[in-house]
Amino acid sequence: MIFGEEESAQPMQNPQGQQRVRLDMSRMDTVYANFFAMAGSADEVVIFVGANSALPGATEPSLTVSHRLILLPQNAKRLMLALQQTVKAHEDRFGPIELGPKG
């Protein structure tokens, strides 16, 4: 499913076709994030997201963490697999995504 497409307003079915789920996006917030950090324990995976708003010439970048997402490890793995599929589909359609130097 791709958000924003016409089918998103319809109920979804899982791959086995057993359960229907309706997404209510009426109270959804949208944030821009170009920074993430991760932490976790045996019981949870925590993803911190935010924005790096470094100004040219700034000696110390400013990172604003706006959201913390806490997931069960099983759901973190599902997210990882969904991200892998999404990135692959994006690269298949638009070409390879180049990663710049770290830092």
N, C-alpha and C positions, 0 to 999 in steps of 0.2 A: 504494500500500500504506500502510495506517495501522498503526503498531505497536500491539500490545495487542489487535488484533482477531483473531478465530479464524483467519483465513487467514494470519496472520503465521507460523504454525508450518509452513506448507506451502512447498515449493520455489517460487521465483519464476521468471518468464519475462521476458526482455526484450521490448520491443514487437515485435520481429521473430519472437519465438517460437523462437529458435535455441538459446539456452543456458539451462540450469537452474542456479540458484544456491541453496544452502541457507545461511540465516543462522544462525550459532551465537552466541547471545546469553548463553551460560552464564557468561562472564567479564566481562560488560559492567558498567561503573561508571556510576552516575547522579549528576550534579552539577547544582546550581541555578546559573544564570548570569543576571545582569541587566546585565552590562557586557561589552563587546567592543571590541577595537582590532584594526586590520589593518595589515599591512606586506607587503612583497613585493619581488620582483626579476623579471627576465625569465623565470626558471625556476620560480618558486614563489610562491604566495600563502600568507601566514601569518595565521592568525586566533588571537588571544589572547582567552580567555574567563575570566570570574571573577565575583565578587560585590561589589557596592557595599554595604558594611555601615555606612553613615554613621549616626551617632547624632544625634538632635535636639540642636542647639546645638553640635555639633562644629565647630571652626574649620577642620579639615583632614580631608576624607573619607578613609576607608581603603578602598582597592580591593585585593582579594586576587585575583591572577591564578592560576587553578588549572590551566588546560590551555592547550596550544599545539597548534593543528592546522595541519599543513603540507600543502598541496595543490599538485598540478600546476595550472597555469592552466586547463587544459581541465576538470579536476574541480571547480575553483572555479566555473567557469561553469555546470556541471551542478548544483552545489549552489544557485547563485543561481536558476536556473530552477525547481528543485524547491521552493525557499522561496517563490518567486512563486506557484506553483500552490497550495501549501499555504495561504498567506495569503489568496489569492482564495477558495479553498474555505471557509476559516474565516469570511470576511466574507460570503460568500453564505449561509452557514448561520446566523451569529449577528449579522450587522450590521457596519457599518464599525468599524475599529479606529482610535481617536483617538490621536494622538501628543501628549503633553504638551509644554510648552515645553522647549527645549534648556537644558542646564546643570544 
